[in-house]
Amino acid sequence: MPNLVTKTYQDLEMLLGHEAASKLTEVYRGQELYIPAPDKLSAGHNLVVLLGNDQAQRLCHYWQGNILTLPMQHKKALAERNAAIIEKYKTGTGKGALATEYNLHVRTVRKIIENYYNQQAKQAYNRLQLCLFDMPHDC
């Protein structure tokens, strides 16, 4: 599976944890955010309100005085949406209902489902591929 998150998001997630990194990117998605020094934080600062004092202090200690460009996370959001569509389709929700729910065209939903099953078939084929010229114990 391709990497769906940026280096900045990986750094945030490693430093703050998944939940706090997700909160930060949801609120400041695609924006540049100035990170003040830890001693400049007050109880009402946006970072403290959003992340809590400990997480905000950790973020400021690591990136103090820098401007952090927060990622949009388009690929990750699309992958999550597509996974949700696939799960609902597997449980019996129709393509038309999924298209309406996710504000997509039916062709787009059909393409998402088709791509998923093509990927599954490709993975199954690769697992079952015979080793014609190798010894059987090498397969």
N, C-alpha and C positions, 0 to 999 in steps of 0.2 A: 504494500500500500504506500502511495507517495506521501511525503511529509506535507502535512496540511497546515503547519504553523510556521511563523517566521522566527528568525533567530531572536529578535527582541521579545517575542511572546515566550519562547523557550526560557530565556533569561529571567523574565518576570515570573514565570511559573516555578522555576527552580528557587528563586529568591523568596517569593511570597506564598507559593502554593497555588494549586489550580483554581480554587474558588476566588481568591483575591485577584489573581491575574485576569480571570474572566470578568470580574466586576469592573476592573480598571479599563479593560479594553471595550467593554460594553458602553461605558459612560463616555470615554474619551476616544472612541474609535476613529482612526484616521486623522487625529489632531496631534499637534505638537504640545507637549506639556512640560513646563518648566518645573524642575525638581529642586526645591529649596534645600538649604542646609538643615540638618535635624534641629538645630537650636532656633530656627525661624518658624517652626510649627507651633500652632496654638490649638486649643481644643476645638475651635470652630473652623479650622482650615479644611478645605474641601477634601484633601487626602485623608485627614484624620476622620472626618465624618464618613467617608466612603469605606475606608479600609480598617479603621480602628487605629489607636495610637501606636501599638507595637508594630503593626505592618507598615504604617506610614513612616515611622522612625527608621525601620529597616530599609525601606525604599530610598528614603532621603540620605541615609548613611552611604548606600551603595552608589547612587547616581547624583549626589548633591552638586548643585550648580550647573547641571547639564539640562539640555532640552531633549526630552525623550519623545520620539515620534512613535506613536502607538499604531499598531497595525490594524487594517480593516478586517482581517480574518475572513475574507470572502470565501476562500476554498474550504475552510473549516465549516463555515455556516452552510454552504451548499452541500457538503458531504453529510452533515447532520440532517439537513432537510431531506436529502435523498434517502438516507437510511430510515428516516421516519416514514417516508412514503412507501418504501419497500416493506417495512414491518406491517403497516396498515393494509397494504395490498395482500400480504400473506394471510392476514386474518380475515380477508373477505371483503374489504372495502373496494368498491368499484373504481375504475379509472376516472369516470366522470365526477364522482364525488370527491376523489382526491384532487382533481384539477380545480374544482370549485373551492375546496378547503384551502389549498395552497396558492390560489390565484394564478394558476398556470393553465396553459392550453392542454387539451387532452393529448395532443401529439407529444408534448414535452413529457408528460407523465408516462406515456407509452415508451418513449425513448429511454427514460430513466430505468424503467422496469426491464426493457430489452437489454440495456447495457449491463445491468446487474446480472441477468441470467447468462448473457454472453461471457461475462467475467467468471461466473461460477463454472460454466462449461469449460472454459479455457484452463482454469485451475484443475479441474477434474481430469482433463486430457493430459495435462503435464504430470499429474500424479500417476496416471496409468500408463504413461509412455513406456514402451518396452525398450530394454537395453539389448538390441539385436546382436551386437558384436562383443558384448561384455560377458563375463562369467555371471551366472545367475545370482551368486552371493553379492555381487557389486551393485545390483539394482536397488 
